Amino acid sequence: MMNTKLVALTALLLFLSLCVAALMLYAVAAYAEPAPWSLWKNRLDGRTHCAQSSPGKNWDNMGGTFRDPRCQTAQGRSIDTVTTTSVATQPARAAPTEMNRKSKMLELMSIFVTARSSQ
């Protein structure tokens, strides 16, 4: 009789312990955030791509973490906020224009074509 009560009490304590452990794991998972998005740049042609992990071996992480898959909202605040606060604390840098990007891409393409034709 005493043995049966002890086994039942032990089983109940084990069950309650497992329930508490499961609730604790659930609470930790509830605070987890998705992986941040990063902006990646292709070494060969200069294309940029937003991804949570590296797209491959010829891609470099350009830095920064973003909340959205288009890499427009910085982690924790919007890009407008980041730009506004950084202008006040850092000297302004000239942003690369579309023509600069296109000329760099054409230069890379001509190097690639020259290297391929010399082989």
C-alpha positions, 0 to 999 in steps of 0.5 A: 500500500505504501509502495503504491503511494510512493510510486504514484507520488514519484510519477506525479512529481516527474510529470510536474517536473517535465511540465515545468521544463516544457513551459520554460523551453516554451518561454525561451522560444517565445523570445527568440527572433528570426535571423537578421538579414544581411546585404551581400555583394557579388565579387564578380559583377557587383550585384547586391543580394539580401539574404540571411546566410551567404549566397555562395563563395563569391559573395561578401557581406557588406555589413549591417543587419536588417529586419526585412528581406529587402534590406530596407529596415535596419535591425531595431530601427528604420533606415531613415532613423539610421541616416538621420542619426548618423548624419549628425555624428559623422561627416557626410560621405558621397553616396555612389551614384548609379553611373559609378556602379555601372562603370565599375560593373563594366570595368569588372566585366571587361577584366573578366572577358579579357582574362577569359579570352587570354586563356 
